[in-house]
């Protein structure tokens, strides 16, 4: 009788153990491209976002395990309330309170681009997280170190198994999970979007409409399409910071013709993402406009769009500046910055 009892107990334990590791049902997520946006650049077929892959990517995004000291997560520098930028920080802050040399850019709408970081250091979204993870003053880790920590975590092992058909905890699946999270981060519901899509709530005031006209005439060469960037690298005439001597795109290309060129940033949610420029030197949009009106410095690689018969920069009077500031407010997407899908808690 005792023998039968122990056999029965063993069968129950094995059954429970097997049930615990049964793969969860996984569903494909729909990546909805807004009608006023260009086509996706990211290859969705190569890494189709799923519910469990997205959830895994979100957990990884907010996990300090990705850094050497266990405290700095991706979400530490990319705060949702500020359109996933590092609010109030001129430069990114990392492990041991070390400071980087560049301002933290937004990671909204990444699926529509093919080059990433201020200097275009990588041309694939899947590879983009490697840059901050391995940067000694940002997250200060190695990919091997990150993967080993995840392998040692039984909960992560289950999540990887459920999220991917070949569910090993490895670098490929790790990076794909982060991409699935970022691919879904589409910001497209600002008042401006409602205006161009002729939706309710998109009626512009007189000053907003004027600002749009000024923007189209004087800013849209670089901040093109409804992504508000053409994705190019340009020298916008900032005086180089002698303490940093950041040559921008030239660090990647090795060409002196790319000296001081940086990626044109998207202006979506720009009213939330101060400070501005690759080195965060301007604390307000007013300062940015004043720079373009009066502060552009000439150099061999200065963008041609900033050279005119009247001089350097962009001629802007006070009325035009006020219109542009009103227009920039139109680009704030409250739906995006309050979307619980992307929130840590």
URKA-V212872 format. One record per run of one state. SS is the DSSP state (H for helix, E for strand, L for the rest). FROM is the first residue (numbers start at 1). TO is the last residue. If there is no record, write none. Layout:
# URKA-V212872
ss	from	to
SS	FROM	TO
SS	FROM	TO
This chain:
# URKA-V212872
ss	from	to
L	1	1
H	2	20
L	21	27
E	28	28
L	29	49
E	50	50
H	51	61
L	62	63
H	64	66
L	67	73
H	74	77
L	78	78
E	79	79
H	80	82
L	83	84
E	85	85
L	86	92
E	93	93
L	94	94
H	95	97
L	98	98
E	99	99
L	100	109
H	110	112
L	113	115
E	116	116
L	117	121
E	122	122
L	123	124
H	125	134
L	135	142
H	143	151
L	152	153
H	154	163
L	164	170
H	171	183
L	184	190
H	191	196
L	197	205
H	206	218
L	219	232
E	233	235
L	236	247
E	248	248
L	249	249
H	250	253
L	254	255
H	256	258
L	259	260
E	261	263
L	264	269
H	270	272
L	273	275
E	276	276
L	277	281
E	282	282
L	283	284
H	285	294
L	295	301
E	302	302
L	303	303
H	304	306
E	307	308
L	309	310
E	311	312
L	313	317
H	318	330
L	331	333
H	334	337
L	338	339
H	340	342
L	343	345
